[in-house]
Amino acid sequence: GAYIHRMPPSTVNTAAQGGARTVRIQVLTPPSVLNRAGQKQLVKEATEIVARIAGDPTQAGRTWVLLTEAAEGGWGIAGTAFGREEFAALAKKG
């Protein structure tokens, strides 16, 4: 699951410049779902998607991707606490 936090440019600053137009993406997964290669690939692809949607290749340098492992069943959507079992069921549907 992913939730994109849209933040007004005036709320984000860096040491190099004010109003950096930063995008922050947080991806929640069950524990140990992604190995190191999967983490790298997910961060790369998410960053590329944001830069493409923004129509600005320099956006990649202002895109933060946070990978968070939630406790098994420790987060949910629409009344369902998601963990390995629920994700496996979703994968079978796809």
Secondary structure, DSSP 8 states (H G I E B T S, - for coil): -EEEE---GGG-B-SS-B----EEEEEEE-TT-S-HHHHHHHHHHHHHHHHHHHT-GGGGGGEEEEEEE--TT-EEETTEEESHHHHHHHHHH-
